Amino acid sequence: MIRLLISLVPMALGLALSPVPIIAVILMLFSRRAKVNASLFAATWVLSMAVLGSLAIFVLGDNEFVEQDTTKTGGSIAALIFGALFLAYGAFLWLRRPRQQDAVKTPRWLELLDDIPPYLVVGVGLTGVLFNAKNLPLFLAAVRRILAADLPLIDSFIALAIFIALASVTVVTPIVLFLAGGERMHARLERMRAWLTRYNEAILGVVFMIMGAVLVLDNAAALAGF
């Protein structure tokens, strides 16, 4: 169980360190429906992973094919390819990061969050997990790790819950700070948003390269029999 949790940490950090969801929740905290929209976004972020992960554990948890060598090899090859793509994309983002302060602009869709209705917030939260080129592969890789560990059902759910908690901490923390500090936290959250916007591509580049390196090294070792 401990070894499984340690192996899940890089993937959880990859989700947690994604700047866009953090910027989105901070912008929602400055919107007219601050508490409702930000809380709904965070809840959607958490519940989408909880529901999808729980379904996978229920449906595939006792399935023998999860442990078959052919499936393991195919999964390792797929993860190795994803890792190489992550490395390449991370290097691309790092090389094209803005060098000038005036070159950085908040994406238009993030600016629209100020006026977004709650039902669209759910869509944004789902998109952040289920339809994201970085987050979905990381989440699925974590679920695959949990399934491959062949743990009792309750332990699998505990591992999933810990993973989701780690992956969600950066989305939930701004809301907690806002509710606890009120107006006093506005300036700090605004500085955080500005910093994340300024270094968005650089942060994503580093995260992609770290995740790519982890996936490549881990799955290359698995294919080599280590």
Beta strands, then each sheet from edge to edge (+ up, - down):
end
